[in-house]
């Protein structure tokens, strides 16, 4: 049984050009080749494969044979792969990163994150992305130890030696509970009343802020490492807690959660900063990400002290 030969990439380009343009002459114009060169390239490709790819007799335009149609998808995939390889190599030669590791605070709006990353994929199609979503000091820790090249962190990152930062907006935090929760049943919540009810608190999975509490005012706390789990428990009425407004806006509108009017803890803005290591400035793609988060955060409003 005869084994097929190995076609060249140039032969595949000629094959695809004929398919896309509809004729040998049009393919020659697209590729800047003489028609004789196009014909010779296809003849060599068919000889290499041992197959006839185009019907040339009795038709004004070359028509793909059954074998030609069967191989078309594979030829396109190979061409796309080579084009992608060339684009990636060009990016590397121009100083573009092959991969970016991004760590973001779980409090960052999912809508904003999606908006930035969708545009990133369109702007840097050759750059791979690794996304880490963490809480509190974990983002700072990942950037500091080099796991992430750039981060969008809460206020804990400010003033950390070896890190540079720039303001990247803020997220509005609101205290909420399920409508059946005792605090939600009160017409007016007196000062200090929340201290006797379970507060659901997001815990830090890093050692950077181990043992420190942030916005914790209840004597009873449940510690959770996942914001989605906290959200679910709040909806079940297990306790009360602070949540980013974008994440609970639909719940507040539907009545699944209610915003608590706490005289001693009304909520506020959670400050966000883009951070990177001072000794390892971000490359073009990572710098683009940083600048996008900074630009979109300009209209978020002034953060409140202590939040």
DRENDO-1510 file (C-alpha; in Angstrom, 1 decimal, always signed):
<recs>
REC; n; res; u; v; w
REC; 1; UNK; +0.0; +0.0; +0.0 .
REC; 2; UNK; +1.5; +3.4; -1.1 .
REC; 3; UNK; +2.0; +5.9; +1.7 .
REC; 4; UNK; +1.3; +9.6; +0.8 .
REC; 5; UNK; +4.1; +12.1; +0.7 .
REC; 6; UNK; +4.3; +15.2; +2.9 .
REC; 7; UNK; +3.0; +18.4; +1.2 .
REC; 8; UNK; +4.7; +21.7; +1.7 .
REC; 9; UNK; +2.9; +24.6; +3.4 .
REC; 10; UNK; +3.2; +26.6; +0.1 .
REC; 11; UNK; +1.3; +23.8; -1.7 .
REC; 12; UNK; -1.5; +24.0; +0.8 .
REC; 13; UNK; -1.6; +27.8; +0.5 .
REC; 14; UNK; -2.0; +27.4; -3.3 .
REC; 15; UNK; -4.8; +24.8; -2.8 .
REC; 16; UNK; -6.7; +27.1; -0.4 .
REC; 17; UNK; -6.3; +30.1; -2.6 .
REC; 18; UNK; -7.8; +28.2; -5.5 .
REC; 19; UNK; -10.8; +27.1; -3.3 .
REC; 20; UNK; -11.3; +30.6; -2.0 .
REC; 21; UNK; -11.0; +32.5; -5.3 .
REC; 22; UNK; -12.6; +30.0; -7.6 .
REC; 23; UNK; -9.9; +29.7; -10.3 .
REC; 24; UNK; -6.2; +29.2; -10.9 .
REC; 25; UNK; -5.8; +32.6; -12.4 .
REC; 26; UNK; -7.5; +34.4; -9.4 .
REC; 27; UNK; -5.4; +32.3; -7.0 .
REC; 28; UNK; -2.3; +33.5; -8.9 .
REC; 29; UNK; -3.3; +37.1; -8.6 .
REC; 30; UNK; -3.9; +36.7; -4.8 .
REC; 31; UNK; -0.6; +35.1; -4.3 .
REC; 32; UNK; +1.4; +37.1; -6.8 .
REC; 33; UNK; +2.3; +34.1; -8.8 .
REC; 34; UNK; +1.9; +33.1; -12.5 .
REC; 35; UNK; -0.9; +30.7; -13.4 .
REC; 36; UNK; +1.7; +28.2; -14.5 .
REC; 37; UNK; +3.3; +28.3; -11.0 .
REC; 38; UNK; -0.2; +27.7; -9.5 .
REC; 39; UNK; -0.8; +24.8; -11.8 .
REC; 40; UNK; +2.6; +23.3; -11.1 .
REC; 41; UNK; +2.1; +23.6; -7.3 .
REC; 42; UNK; -1.3; +21.8; -7.4 .
REC; 43; UNK; +0.1; +19.1; -9.7 .
REC; 44; UNK; +2.9; +18.5; -7.2 .
REC; 45; UNK; +0.5; +18.5; -4.3 .
REC; 46; UNK; -1.7; +15.9; -6.0 .
REC; 47; UNK; +1.4; +13.8; -6.8 .
REC; 48; UNK; +2.5; +14.0; -3.2 .
REC; 49; UNK; -0.9; +12.9; -1.9 .
REC; 50; UNK; -1.7; +10.4; -4.7 .
REC; 51; UNK; -5.1; +12.0; -5.1 .
REC; 52; UNK; -6.9; +14.3; -7.5 .
REC; 53; UNK; -8.1; +17.4; -5.7 .
REC; 54; UNK; -9.8; +19.3; -8.6 .
REC; 55; UNK; -12.0; +18.3; -11.5 .
REC; 56; UNK; -10.6; +20.2; -14.5 .
REC; 57; UNK; -12.4; +18.6; -17.4 .
REC; 58; UNK; -15.8; +19.9; -18.6 .
REC; 59; UNK; -16.0; +22.8; -16.3 .
REC; 60; UNK; -15.0; +26.5; -16.5 .
REC; 61; UNK; -13.9; +26.6; -12.9 .
REC; 62; UNK; -12.0; +23.9; -11.1 .
REC; 63; UNK; -14.3; +21.9; -8.8 .
REC; 64; UNK; -13.2; +20.1; -5.7 .
REC; 65; UNK; -13.4; +16.3; -6.0 .
REC; 66; UNK; -14.7; +14.2; -3.2 .
REC; 67; UNK; -11.1; +13.8; -1.9 .
REC; 68; UNK; -10.5; +17.5; -2.2 .
REC; 69; UNK; -13.6; +18.3; -0.1 .
REC; 70; UNK; -12.5; +15.7; +2.5 .
REC; 71; UNK; -9.1; +17.3; +2.8 .
REC; 72; UNK; -10.2; +21.0; +2.8 .
REC; 73; UNK; -10.9; +21.2; +6.6 .
REC; 74; UNK; -7.5; +19.7; +7.4 .
REC; 75; UNK; -5.7; +22.1; +5.1 .
REC; 76; UNK; -7.5; +25.1; +6.7 .
REC; 77; UNK; -6.6; +23.9; +10.1 .
REC; 78; UNK; -2.9; +23.5; +9.2 .
REC; 79; UNK; -2.8; +26.9; +7.6 .
REC; 80; UNK; -4.4; +28.5; +10.6 .
REC; 81; UNK; -1.9; +26.8; +12.9 .
REC; 82; UNK; +1.0; +28.0; +10.9 .
REC; 83; UNK; -0.4; +31.5; +10.8 .
REC; 84; UNK; -0.9; +31.4; +14.5 .
REC; 85; UNK; +2.7; +30.2; +15.0 .
REC; 86; UNK; +4.1; +33.0; +12.9 .
REC; 87; UNK; +2.0; +35.6; +14.8 .
REC; 88; UNK; +3.2; +34.2; +18.1 .
REC; 89; UNK; +6.8; +34.3; +17.0 .
REC; 90; UNK; +6.5; +37.8; +15.7 .
REC; 91; UNK; +5.0; +38.8; +19.1 .
REC; 92; UNK; +7.9; +37.3; +21.0 .
REC; 93; UNK; +10.4; +39.0; +18.7 .
REC; 94; UNK; +8.6; +42.3; +19.4 .
REC; 95; UNK; +8.7; +41.7; +23.1 .
REC; 96; UNK; +5.1; +40.5; +23.6 .
REC; 97; UNK; +4.6; +38.0; +26.3 .
REC; 98; UNK; +3.6; +34.4; +25.4 .
REC; 99; UNK; +1.5; +34.2; +28.5 .
REC; 100; UNK; +0.1; +36.5; +31.2 .
REC; 101; UNK; -0.8; +35.4; +34.7 .
REC; 102; UNK; -3.5; +37.7; +36.1 .
REC; 103; UNK; -4.8; +37.6; +39.7 .
REC; 104; UNK; -7.9; +39.5; +40.6 .
REC; 105; UNK; -9.8; +40.2; +43.8 .
REC; 106; UNK; -13.1; +38.3; +44.1 .
REC; 107; UNK; -14.8; +41.7; +44.8 .
REC; 108; UNK; -14.0; +42.9; +41.3 .
REC; 109; UNK; -17.2; +43.1; +39.2 .
REC; 110; UNK; -17.6; +40.0; +37.0 .
REC; 111; UNK; -19.0; +42.2; +34.3 .
REC; 112; UNK; -16.0; +44.4; +34.3 .
REC; 113; UNK; -13.6; +41.5; +34.3 .
REC; 114; UNK; -15.5; +39.9; +31.4 .
REC; 115; UNK; -15.4; +43.2; +29.5 .
REC; 116; UNK; -11.7; +43.6; +29.9 .
REC; 117; UNK; -10.8; +40.0; +29.1 .
REC; 118; UNK; -13.1; +39.9; +26.0 .
REC; 119; UNK; -11.2; +42.9; +24.5 .
REC; 120; UNK; -7.9; +41.4; +25.6 .
REC; 121; UNK; -8.6; +38.2; +23.6 .
REC; 122; UNK; -9.3; +40.3; +20.6 .
REC; 123; UNK; -6.3; +42.6; +21.0 .
REC; 124; UNK; -3.7; +39.9; +21.9 .
REC; 125; UNK; -4.9; +36.7; +20.1 .
REC; 126; UNK; -1.5; +35.0; +20.5 .
REC; 127; UNK; -1.1; +35.6; +24.3 .
REC; 128; UNK; -2.4; +32.9; +26.6 .
REC; 129; UNK; -4.0; +34.0; +29.9 .
REC; 130; UNK; -4.0; +32.3; +33.3 .
REC; 131; UNK; -6.7; +33.9; +35.6 .
REC; 132; UNK; -6.6; +33.5; +39.4 .
REC; 133; UNK; -9.6; +34.8; +41.4 .
REC; 134; UNK; -8.7; +35.2; +45.1 .
REC; 135; UNK; -9.6; +37.3; +48.2 .
REC; 136; UNK; -7.8; +39.8; +50.4 .
REC; 137; UNK; -4.1; +39.2; +50.7 .
REC; 138; UNK; -3.9; +36.3; +48.4 .
REC; 139; UNK; -3.7; +38.5; +45.3 .
REC; 140; UNK; -0.8; +40.5; +46.8 .
REC; 141; UNK; +0.9; +37.2; +47.8 .
REC; 142; UNK; +0.7; +35.8; +44.3 .
REC; 143; UNK; +2.1; +38.9; +42.7 .
REC; 144; UNK; +4.9; +39.2; +45.3 .
REC; 145; UNK; +6.0; +35.6; +44.8 .
REC; 146; UNK; +5.8; +35.8; +41.0 .
REC; 147; UNK; +2.8; +33.4; +40.5 .
REC; 148; UNK; +1.0; +36.3; +38.9 .
REC; 149; UNK; +2.7; +39.0; +36.8 .
REC; 150; UNK; -0.1; +41.6; +37.5 .
REC; 151; UNK; -3.0; +41.8; +40.0 .
REC; 152; UNK; -6.1; +43.7; +40.8 .
REC; 153; UNK; -6.1; +43.8; +44.6 .
REC; 154; UNK; -8.1; +45.2; +47.4 .
REC; 155; UNK; -6.6; +47.9; +49.7 .
REC; 156; UNK; -4.3; +45.4; +51.5 .
REC; 157; UNK; -1.8; +45.7; +48.7 .
REC; 158; UNK; -1.1; +49.3; +49.4 .
REC; 159; UNK; +2.3; +50.0; +51.0 .
REC; 160; UNK; +3.7; +46.5; +50.5 .
REC; 161; UNK; +7.5; +46.7; +49.9 .
REC; 162; UNK; +8.6; +45.6; +46.5 .
REC; 163; UNK; +5.2; +46.3; +44.8 .
REC; 164; UNK; +4.1; +49.2; +42.7 .
REC; 165; UNK; +0.4; +50.1; +42.5 .
REC; 166; UNK; -2.1; +52.4; +40.8 .
REC; 167; UNK; -5.7; +53.0; +41.8 .
REC; 168; UNK; -8.1; +50.9; +39.7 .
REC; 169; UNK; -11.5; +52.0; +41.0 .
REC; 170; UNK; -13.6; +50.5; +43.7 .
REC; 171; UNK; -16.6; +48.2; +44.4 .
REC; 172; UNK; -19.6; +49.3; +46.5 .
REC; 173; UNK; -20.2; +47.0; +49.4 .
REC; 174; UNK; -23.6; +46.7; +51.1 .
REC; 175; UNK; -24.7; +44.8; +54.2 .
REC; 176; UNK; -27.5; +42.3; +53.3 .
REC; 177; UNK; -29.6; +39.5; +54.7 .
REC; 178; UNK; -32.5; +37.3; +53.6 .
REC; 179; UNK; -35.9; +38.8; +54.1 .
REC; 180; UNK; -36.7; +36.3; +56.8 .
REC; 181; UNK; -33.6; +37.1; +58.9 .
REC; 182; UNK; -34.3; +38.7; +62.3 .
REC; 183; UNK; -32.4; +41.8; +61.3 .
REC; 184; UNK; -34.4; +42.2; +58.2 .
REC; 185; UNK; -37.6; +42.0; +60.2 .
REC; 186; UNK; -36.7; +45.1; +62.3 .
REC; 187; UNK; -38.2; +48.4; +61.2 .
REC; 188; UNK; -35.2; +50.2; +62.7 .
REC; 189; UNK; -32.0; +48.4; +63.5 .
REC; 190; UNK; -30.5; +49.8; +66.8 .
REC; 191; UNK; -26.8; +50.4; +67.1 .
REC; 192; UNK; -25.0; +47.2; +68.1 .
REC; 193; UNK; -27.8; +44.8; +67.2 .
REC; 194; UNK; -25.8; +43.0; +64.5 .
REC; 195; UNK; -23.3; +41.8; +67.1 .
REC; 196; UNK; -25.7; +39.1; +68.3 .
REC; 197; UNK; -26.2; +37.6; +64.9 .
REC; 198; UNK; -24.0; +35.4; +62.8 .
REC; 199; UNK; -21.9; +37.4; +60.4 .
REC; 200; UNK; -20.7; +35.6; +57.3 .
REC; 201; UNK; -17.1; +36.6; +56.7 .
REC; 202; UNK; -14.8; +36.0; +53.7 .
REC; 203; UNK; -11.6; +34.5; +54.9 .
REC; 204; UNK; -8.1; +34.9; +53.5 .
REC; 205; UNK; -6.4; +31.9; +52.0 .
REC; 206; UNK; -3.0; +33.5; +52.2 .
REC; 207; UNK; -0.7; +34.0; +55.1 .
REC; 208; UNK; -0.2; +37.7; +54.4 .
REC; 209; UNK; -3.1; +38.8; +56.6 .
REC; 210; UNK; -3.4; +35.7; +58.8 .
REC; 211; UNK; -5.2; +36.5; +62.1 .
REC; 212; UNK; -6.5; +39.9; +60.9 .
REC; 213; UNK; -10.1; +40.8; +60.6 .
REC; 214; UNK; -11.7; +43.4; +58.2 .
REC; 215; UNK; -15.1; +44.9; +58.7 .
REC; 216; UNK; -16.0; +42.2; +61.2 .
REC; 217; UNK; -18.3; +43.5; +64.0 .
REC; 218; UNK; -20.3; +40.5; +65.1 .
REC; 219; UNK; -19.4; +38.3; +68.1 .
REC; 220; UNK; -20.5; +35.3; +66.1 .
REC; 221; UNK; -18.8; +34.6; +62.7 .
REC; 222; UNK; -18.8; +32.0; +60.1 .
REC; 223; UNK; -15.6; +32.0; +58.0 .
REC; 224; UNK; -15.8; +31.1; +54.3 .
REC; 225; UNK; -13.1; +31.0; +51.7 .
REC; 226; UNK; -15.5; +31.3; +48.8 .
REC; 227; UNK; -17.7; +34.4; +47.9 .
REC; 228; UNK; -20.3; +32.3; +46.1 .
REC; 229; UNK; -20.7; +30.1; +49.2 .
REC; 230; UNK; -21.2; +33.2; +51.2 .
REC; 231; UNK; -23.8; +34.5; +48.8 .
REC; 232; UNK; -25.7; +31.2; +48.9 .
REC; 233; UNK; -25.8; +31.1; +52.7 .
REC; 234; UNK; -27.0; +34.7; +52.9 .
REC; 235; UNK; -29.9; +33.8; +50.6 .
REC; 236; UNK; -30.7; +30.9; +52.9 .
REC; 237; UNK; -30.9; +33.2; +55.9 .
REC; 238; UNK; -28.0; +31.7; +57.8 .
REC; 239; UNK; -26.5; +35.1; +58.7 .
REC; 240; UNK; -25.9; +38.6; +57.5 .
REC; 241; UNK; -22.8; +40.0; +55.7 .
REC; 242; UNK; -21.3; +42.5; +53.4 .
REC; 243; UNK; -21.5; +41.8; +49.6 .
REC; 244; UNK; -20.4; +43.7; +46.5 .
REC; 245; UNK; -23.5; +45.4; +45.1 .
REC; 246; UNK; -23.1; +44.2; +41.5 .
REC; 247; UNK; -23.2; +40.6; +42.8 .
REC; 248; UNK; -26.5; +41.0; +44.8 .
REC; 249; UNK; -28.3; +43.7; +42.7 .
REC; 250; UNK; -30.6; +41.1; +41.2 .
REC; 251; UNK; -31.3; +39.6; +44.6 .
REC; 252; UNK; -32.2; +43.0; +46.0 .
REC; 253; UNK; -34.5; +43.7; +43.0 .
REC; 254; UNK; -36.3; +40.4; +43.4 .
REC; 255; UNK; -36.5; +40.5; +47.2 .
REC; 256; UNK; -34.3; +37.4; +47.7 .
REC; 257; UNK; -32.1; +39.6; +49.8 .
REC; 258; UNK; -32.6; +43.0; +51.5 .
REC; 259; UNK; -30.1; +45.7; +52.2 .
REC; 260; UNK; -29.7; +46.3; +55.9 .
REC; 261; UNK; -29.8; +49.9; +57.2 .
REC; 262; UNK; -27.1; +49.5; +59.8 .
REC; 263; UNK; -26.3; +52.7; +61.8 .
REC; 264; UNK; -22.9; +51.5; +62.9 .
REC; 265; UNK; -21.9; +49.8; +59.6 .
REC; 266; UNK; -23.6; +51.3; +56.5 .
REC; 267; UNK; -21.1; +49.7; +54.0 .
REC; 268; UNK; -18.9; +51.7; +51.6 .
REC; 269; UNK; -16.5; +51.3; +48.8 .
REC; 270; UNK; -13.9; +48.6; +48.6 .
REC; 271; UNK; -10.8; +50.2; +47.0 .
REC; 272; UNK; -9.1; +48.3; +44.2 .
REC; 273; UNK; -5.5; +48.8; +42.9 .
REC; 274; UNK; -3.6; +47.3; +40.0 .
REC; 275; UNK; -0.3; +45.9; +41.4 .
REC; 276; UNK; +2.9; +44.5; +40.0 .
REC; 277; UNK; +6.5; +43.8; +41.3 .
REC; 278; UNK; +8.8; +46.8; +41.2 .
REC; 279; UNK; +11.7; +44.7; +39.9 .
REC; 280; UNK; +9.6; +43.1; +37.1 .
REC; 281; UNK; +7.5; +45.7; +35.2 .
REC; 282; UNK; +4.6; +44.3; +33.2 .
REC; 283; UNK; +5.2; +43.5; +29.5 .
REC; 284; UNK; +3.0; +45.0; +26.7 .
REC; 285; UNK; +0.0; +42.7; +27.2 .
REC; 286; UNK; +0.0; +42.8; +31.0 .
REC; 287; UNK; +0.5; +46.6; +30.9 .
REC; 288; UNK; -2.5; +46.8; +28.6 .
REC; 289; UNK; -4.6; +44.9; +31.2 .
REC; 290; UNK; -3.5; +47.2; +34.0 .
REC; 291; UNK; -4.4; +50.3; +32.0 .
REC; 292; UNK; -7.8; +49.0; +31.1 .
REC; 293; UNK; -8.7; +48.3; +34.8 .
REC; 294; UNK; -7.4; +51.7; +35.8 .
REC; 295; UNK; -9.3; +53.5; +33.0 .
REC; 296; UNK; -12.6; +51.7; +33.7 .
REC; 297; UNK; -12.2; +52.4; +37.4 .
REC; 298; UNK; -12.0; +56.2; +37.1 .
REC; 299; UNK; -15.7; +56.7; +37.4 .
REC; 300; UNK; -16.4; +54.4; +40.3 .
REC; 301; UNK; -16.5; +57.1; +42.9 .
REC; 302; UNK; -14.4; +58.0; +45.9 .
REC; 303; UNK; -13.7; +55.1; +48.3 .
REC; 304; UNK; -14.7; +55.6; +51.9 .
REC; 305; UNK; -12.1; +55.5; +54.6 .
REC; 306; UNK; -11.6; +52.1; +56.3 .
REC; 307; UNK; -13.4; +50.1; +53.6 .
</recs>
